[in-house]
Amino acid sequence: MSMLFDLRRVPHDQAASLMQDPSDILFFLYGSEPDTPPKGFFQKVFGQTSPPKRERTWSPPAEGTVFELEKNWHILHYVLARSPWEGPMPQATLIRGGTELGTIDVGYGPARMLGPQDRDQFLSFLRGLSREEFAANITGAELEAEEIYGAYPDWGREDADNLWAYIEGLQAFFAQAQAQEESIIMYLY
C-alpha cells in the first residue's frame, strides 16, 4: 500500500468554512459521509429521532486544482528541509505547514490548510531554488539512513533531476493559487 500526498486549491470562502467546521472534510475531499455509529437499545427506545440525512451530490475537484506529489512527498520534504520530519519554515511546509483541519483522519492523519500567508511564503521559497543546487550532495544511503519514504540505495543526481519536475509543478500550482486568491489543503492518504 502506498502513501500518497495531494495538495488541493480551494477558494477562501470554502477554506474558511472548512476551518470553522472541519467535520465535512471527508465529503469535501472524497465525497464520503462520515460514519455514524449505530444507535444502542436505549437510544432507540428513549432517544430523539434523528432527522433523515439529506442526500448530497459530490463533485470531483475541477481540473488543475489538485497537485499530486504521489510517493515523492517525503523525499521532497527531506530535500527542502534537510530533516526527516521537522525543519525550518517555510522549507518544511509540506509536512509541518498550515493548520490542521480538526482531528478527522483523511488517510494518514488530518488534512492541513495553508492560508494566504503560508502559501506566499512557501511560493517565495520555491522560487528561490535553483535546479543546479537542488538535492546537491544527497545520496540514497543518506535517505535510507534517515528512513525517508520512497528512498532506495541508488538514488542520485538523475533522480534529483526527475524530482525537480515536482518543484516546477509546485511553483506553478502555488502561483496559480496566489493569482486566484486561493488557500491550499494538503493531505496524506
Order of alpha helices (4+ residues) and beta strands (2+ residues): beta-alpha-alpha-alpha-beta-alpha-alpha-beta-beta-alpha-alpha-alpha-beta
